């Protein structure tokens, strides 16, 4: 969980306004702002870059493999972006 909070802080520092939360047994990163703006809506592949950053940062901090799955995103019509993390 500490690594997840560190990743959320790093994303916030880069304009994502992110926080970590636990929903039942699931750990999530919620980004309330996307620094890519409309570009992410027009080109959803940008969201894959976001998941890759989360996965890479967690691997570096946690020292193991982590899976990052997109649960909600601006291109899907959601208000925020939510990434589920398993590791």
Residue, then its C-alpha position, 0 to 999 in steps of 0.5 A: x500500500x505504501x508503494x501505491x501511495x507513492x505512485x499516486x503522489x508521483x502521478x499528482x506531481x505530474x498533473x493527474x491529481x491522483x490518490x490511492x484507495x482501497x475498495x473492498x480487497x481491491x487497491x486502486x489509483x484514482x486520477x481526478x484530472x488528466x494532464x493530457x486533456x482532450x488528447x486522451x479522449x481523442x486518442x485512448x491509447x494514451x491511457x495505456x501509457x498511464x497504466x504502463x507508468x503505474x506498472x513500472x513505478x510499482x515494479x520499481x518501488x515494490x520490487x515485484x510484478x504488478x498488474x494494472x487494469x483500467x476500470x474507468x477512464x475519460x475516453x470511456x465517458x467516466x468522470x475520473x480514471x480508475x486503475x486497479x492494481x494487483x501485485 
